[in-house]
Amino acid sequence: MLTFEGNEFLGTASIMGKITSIGATFAHDIKSTNVQPTSDGSVLICCTGMIRIDDNQPMMFAETFIIRDSGNNQYYVHNDIFRLILEYHCLFQQLFEYTR
């Protein structure tokens, strides 16, 4: 399952449909990563950083996902939650313009 900005997409076709429907170029600048094992042998990962979509200004984001072993050391993303942090982005822009 993928939760993207509050909307849920279940299954490979639905997730790929959402990703391709965005139709943009993304550039990520990861600032922090935290990784923890889970009780069932999966891996929980939380990343924060900046994302640039096409030629727009970078925005802050947070993404949390679970990687699961499907057997034979082949892994897949089992759950994924992605959020743009727009409130802080607006504040950051205001502070940046104020200090210019």
C-alpha positions, -999 to +999 in steps of 0.1 A: +000+000+000+011+035-008-003+065+010+006+097-010-006+130+005-034+113+023-047+091-006-042+054-004-032+031-034-034-006-029-017-032-052+010-029-078-012-016-106-027+011-085+006+022-071+023+023-105-007+041-119-003+069-093+034+072-098+032+074-136+002+098-134+023+124-117+043+129-149+071+149-134+109+147-128+119+143-092+153+150-076+157+140-039+183+154-015+180+131+016+190+148+048+184+120+074+176+083+074+166+061+103+164+023+100+150-002+124+144-040+122+108-051+129+098-082+149+088-101+117+122-096+100+112-066+079+129-032+079+113+001+089+129+031+072+122+068+077+137+095+054+135+132+055+149+157+031+142+180+001+125+171-031+125+192-063+097+185-088+106+196-123+121+231-121+102+242-090+117+253-057+127+224-034+102+213-008+107+194+025+094+158+026+091+129+050+088+093+038+084+062+059+083+027+044+086-010+053+109-033+033+099-070+035+117-102+024+097-121-002+121-151-001+155-158-016+167-124-003+144-106-027+129-075-011+099-053-018+083-022-004+054-035+017+040-001+029+050+035+021+038+068+035+050+100+017+042+136+029+053+170+016+059+193+046+042+223+032+037+243+064+074+245+071+082+251+034+060+283+035+076+294+067+111+288+053+102+308+022+090+337+043+122+336+064+144+334+033+126+364+017+129+384+050+166+379+053+174+388+017 
